Amino acid sequence: MSTSSDTVKKVQKKGKEESGGVGEFVRETRAEWDKTTFPSSDDVRNTTLIVIVSVIFFTIYLFLVDKVWVLALDALTGAVNWLAGV
């Protein structure tokens, strides 16, 4: 049964054996960069439009919800003041 310190030593040793320096890092980075894909301008435009429409929708929705709560609380306050005779 190996202890955690043995495992750490194995990982450190393996890391030293596999490290190829800066050149290998750059090659691996370029290889990963070649695997990436970027959205087309149409995708970016459509996504941006969706975000803008969503923000406008939720802004209007929250504004209306806030106004309804203000009206409800004003009515409740008025009713309580009327009952209390203030």
Biotite code that builds the C-alpha atoms (Angstrom):
import biotite.structure as struc

atoms = struc.array([
    struc.Atom([0.000, 0.000, 0.000], chain_id="A", res_id=1, res_name="MET", atom_name="CA", element="C"),
    struc.Atom([1.508, 3.325, -1.002], chain_id="A", res_id=2, res_name="SER", atom_name="CA", element="C"),
    struc.Atom([1.192, 6.414, 1.093], chain_id="A", res_id=3, res_name="THR", atom_name="CA", element="C"),
    struc.Atom([0.237, 9.809, -0.161], chain_id="A", res_id=4, res_name="SER", atom_name="CA", element="C"),
    struc.Atom([3.855, 10.984, 0.049], chain_id="A", res_id=5, res_name="SER", atom_name="CA", element="C"),
    struc.Atom([4.890, 8.095, -2.254], chain_id="A", res_id=6, res_name="ASP", atom_name="CA", element="C"),
    struc.Atom([2.200, 9.156, -4.711], chain_id="A", res_id=7, res_name="THR", atom_name="CA", element="C"),
    struc.Atom([3.387, 12.759, -4.624], chain_id="A", res_id=8, res_name="VAL", atom_name="CA", element="C"),
    struc.Atom([6.981, 11.643, -5.285], chain_id="A", res_id=9, res_name="LYS", atom_name="CA", element="C"),
    struc.Atom([5.846, 9.543, -8.265], chain_id="A", res_id=10, res_name="LYS", atom_name="CA", element="C"),
    struc.Atom([3.894, 12.449, -9.732], chain_id="A", res_id=11, res_name="VAL", atom_name="CA", element="C"),
    struc.Atom([6.819, 14.840, -9.241], chain_id="A", res_id=12, res_name="GLN", atom_name="CA", element="C"),
    struc.Atom([9.235, 12.373, -10.832], chain_id="A", res_id=13, res_name="LYS", atom_name="CA", element="C"),
    struc.Atom([6.884, 11.769, -13.754], chain_id="A", res_id=14, res_name="LYS", atom_name="CA", element="C"),
    struc.Atom([6.441, 15.519, -14.214], chain_id="A", res_id=15, res_name="GLY", atom_name="CA", element="C"),
    struc.Atom([10.202, 16.061, -14.377], chain_id="A", res_id=16, res_name="LYS", atom_name="CA", element="C"),
    struc.Atom([10.637, 13.273, -16.918], chain_id="A", res_id=17, res_name="GLU", atom_name="CA", element="C"),
    struc.Atom([7.901, 14.632, -19.172], chain_id="A", res_id=18, res_name="GLU", atom_name="CA", element="C"),
    struc.Atom([8.788, 18.308, -19.018], chain_id="A", res_id=19, res_name="SER", atom_name="CA", element="C"),
    struc.Atom([10.315, 19.384, -22.293], chain_id="A", res_id=20, res_name="GLY", atom_name="CA", element="C"),
    struc.Atom([10.823, 23.038, -21.527], chain_id="A", res_id=21, res_name="GLY", atom_name="CA", element="C"),
    struc.Atom([9.488, 26.102, -23.198], chain_id="A", res_id=22, res_name="VAL", atom_name="CA", element="C"),
    struc.Atom([9.655, 24.721, -26.738], chain_id="A", res_id=23, res_name="GLY", atom_name="CA", element="C"),
    struc.Atom([7.411, 21.795, -25.933], chain_id="A", res_id=24, res_name="GLU", atom_name="CA", element="C"),
    struc.Atom([5.043, 24.091, -24.070], chain_id="A", res_id=25, res_name="PHE", atom_name="CA", element="C"),
    struc.Atom([4.746, 26.336, -27.134], chain_id="A", res_id=26, res_name="VAL", atom_name="CA", element="C"),
    struc.Atom([4.171, 23.336, -29.441], chain_id="A", res_id=27, res_name="ARG", atom_name="CA", element="C"),
    struc.Atom([1.467, 21.952, -27.157], chain_id="A", res_id=28, res_name="GLU", atom_name="CA", element="C"),
    struc.Atom([-0.130, 25.377, -26.863], chain_id="A", res_id=29, res_name="THR", atom_name="CA", element="C"),
    struc.Atom([-0.261, 25.770, -30.648], chain_id="A", res_id=30, res_name="ARG", atom_name="CA", element="C"),
    struc.Atom([-1.721, 22.270, -30.990], chain_id="A", res_id=31, res_name="ALA", atom_name="CA", element="C"),
    struc.Atom([-4.479, 23.135, -28.512], chain_id="A", res_id=32, res_name="GLU", atom_name="CA", element="C"),
    struc.Atom([-5.057, 26.469, -30.251], chain_id="A", res_id=33, res_name="TRP", atom_name="CA", element="C"),
    struc.Atom([-5.604, 24.635, -33.534], chain_id="A", res_id=34, res_name="ASP", atom_name="CA", element="C"),
    struc.Atom([-8.320, 22.545, -31.866], chain_id="A", res_id=35, res_name="LYS", atom_name="CA", element="C"),
    struc.Atom([-10.343, 25.598, -30.839], chain_id="A", res_id=36, res_name="THR", atom_name="CA", element="C"),
    struc.Atom([-13.214, 26.971, -32.859], chain_id="A", res_id=37, res_name="THR", atom_name="CA", element="C"),
    struc.Atom([-14.511, 30.507, -32.851], chain_id="A", res_id=38, res_name="PHE", atom_name="CA", element="C"),
    struc.Atom([-18.073, 31.631, -33.483], chain_id="A", res_id=39, res_name="PRO", atom_name="CA", element="C"),
    struc.Atom([-18.958, 33.189, -36.803], chain_id="A", res_id=40, res_name="SER", atom_name="CA", element="C"),
    struc.Atom([-19.957, 36.836, -36.986], chain_id="A", res_id=41, res_name="SER", atom_name="CA", element="C"),
    struc.Atom([-23.582, 35.765, -37.484], chain_id="A", res_id=42, res_name="ASP", atom_name="CA", element="C"),
    struc.Atom([-23.462, 33.701, -34.284], chain_id="A", res_id=43, res_name="ASP", atom_name="CA", element="C"),
    struc.Atom([-22.009, 36.633, -32.351], chain_id="A", res_id=44, res_name="VAL", atom_name="CA", element="C"),
    struc.Atom([-24.617, 39.012, -33.781], chain_id="A", res_id=45, res_name="ARG", atom_name="CA", element="C"),
    struc.Atom([-27.502, 36.651, -32.936], chain_id="A", res_id=46, res_name="ASN", atom_name="CA", element="C"),
    struc.Atom([-26.243, 35.997, -29.424], chain_id="A", res_id=47, res_name="THR", atom_name="CA", element="C"),
    struc.Atom([-25.778, 39.708, -28.810], chain_id="A", res_id=48, res_name="THR", atom_name="CA", element="C"),
    struc.Atom([-29.317, 40.382, -30.015], chain_id="A", res_id=49, res_name="LEU", atom_name="CA", element="C"),
    struc.Atom([-30.685, 37.709, -27.669], chain_id="A", res_id=50, res_name="ILE", atom_name="CA", element="C"),
    struc.Atom([-28.846, 39.253, -24.721], chain_id="A", res_id=51, res_name="VAL", atom_name="CA", element="C"),
    struc.Atom([-30.075, 42.769, -25.515], chain_id="A", res_id=52, res_name="ILE", atom_name="CA", element="C"),
    struc.Atom([-33.694, 41.625, -25.916], chain_id="A", res_id=53, res_name="VAL", atom_name="CA", element="C"),
    struc.Atom([-33.487, 39.619, -22.675], chain_id="A", res_id=54, res_name="SER", atom_name="CA", element="C"),
    struc.Atom([-32.104, 42.585, -20.743], chain_id="A", res_id=55, res_name="VAL", atom_name="CA", element="C"),
    struc.Atom([-34.844, 44.864, -22.068], chain_id="A", res_id=56, res_name="ILE", atom_name="CA", element="C"),
    struc.Atom([-37.537, 42.291, -21.256], chain_id="A", res_id=57, res_name="PHE", atom_name="CA", element="C"),
    struc.Atom([-36.353, 41.725, -17.676], chain_id="A", res_id=58, res_name="PHE", atom_name="CA", element="C"),
    struc.Atom([-35.899, 45.465, -17.128], chain_id="A", res_id=59, res_name="THR", atom_name="CA", element="C"),
    struc.Atom([-39.513, 46.117, -18.082], chain_id="A", res_id=60, res_name="ILE", atom_name="CA", element="C"),
    struc.Atom([-40.724, 43.094, -16.091], chain_id="A", res_id=61, res_name="TYR", atom_name="CA", element="C"),
    struc.Atom([-38.914, 44.117, -12.902], chain_id="A", res_id=62, res_name="LEU", atom_name="CA", element="C"),
    struc.Atom([-40.050, 47.730, -13.317], chain_id="A", res_id=63, res_name="PHE", atom_name="CA", element="C"),
    struc.Atom([-43.674, 46.605, -13.514], chain_id="A", res_id=64, res_name="LEU", atom_name="CA", element="C"),
    struc.Atom([-43.336, 44.211, -10.578], chain_id="A", res_id=65, res_name="VAL", atom_name="CA", element="C"),
    struc.Atom([-41.803, 47.013, -8.519], chain_id="A", res_id=66, res_name="ASP", atom_name="CA", element="C"),
    struc.Atom([-44.657, 49.391, -9.416], chain_id="A", res_id=67, res_name="LYS", atom_name="CA", element="C"),
    struc.Atom([-47.269, 46.776, -8.453], chain_id="A", res_id=68, res_name="VAL", atom_name="CA", element="C"),
    struc.Atom([-45.571, 46.232, -5.071], chain_id="A", res_id=69, res_name="TRP", atom_name="CA", element="C"),
    struc.Atom([-45.418, 49.987, -4.441], chain_id="A", res_id=70, res_name="VAL", atom_name="CA", element="C"),
    struc.Atom([-49.121, 50.338, -5.230], chain_id="A", res_id=71, res_name="LEU", atom_name="CA", element="C"),
    struc.Atom([-49.996, 47.322, -3.059], chain_id="A", res_id=72, res_name="ALA", atom_name="CA", element="C"),
    struc.Atom([-47.960, 48.577, -0.102], chain_id="A", res_id=73, res_name="LEU", atom_name="CA", element="C"),
    struc.Atom([-49.368, 52.103, -0.434], chain_id="A", res_id=74, res_name="ASP", atom_name="CA", element="C"),
    struc.Atom([-52.898, 50.652, -0.419], chain_id="A", res_id=75, res_name="ALA", atom_name="CA", element="C"),
    struc.Atom([-52.065, 48.489, 2.594], chain_id="A", res_id=76, res_name="LEU", atom_name="CA", element="C"),
    struc.Atom([-50.541, 51.447, 4.429], chain_id="A", res_id=77, res_name="THR", atom_name="CA", element="C"),
    struc.Atom([-53.606, 53.559, 3.658], chain_id="A", res_id=78, res_name="GLY", atom_name="CA", element="C"),
    struc.Atom([-55.928, 50.816, 4.895], chain_id="A", res_id=79, res_name="ALA", atom_name="CA", element="C"),
    struc.Atom([-53.961, 50.377, 8.120], chain_id="A", res_id=80, res_name="VAL", atom_name="CA", element="C"),
    struc.Atom([-53.915, 54.156, 8.709], chain_id="A", res_id=81, res_name="ASN", atom_name="CA", element="C"),
    struc.Atom([-57.682, 54.334, 8.073], chain_id="A", res_id=82, res_name="TRP", atom_name="CA", element="C"),
    struc.Atom([-58.333, 51.487, 10.520], chain_id="A", res_id=83, res_name="LEU", atom_name="CA", element="C"),
    struc.Atom([-56.052, 53.058, 13.117], chain_id="A", res_id=84, res_name="ALA", atom_name="CA", element="C"),
    struc.Atom([-57.738, 56.429, 12.647], chain_id="A", res_id=85, res_name="GLY", atom_name="CA", element="C"),
    struc.Atom([-54.537, 58.233, 11.725], chain_id="A", res_id=86, res_name="VAL", atom_name="CA", element="C"),
])
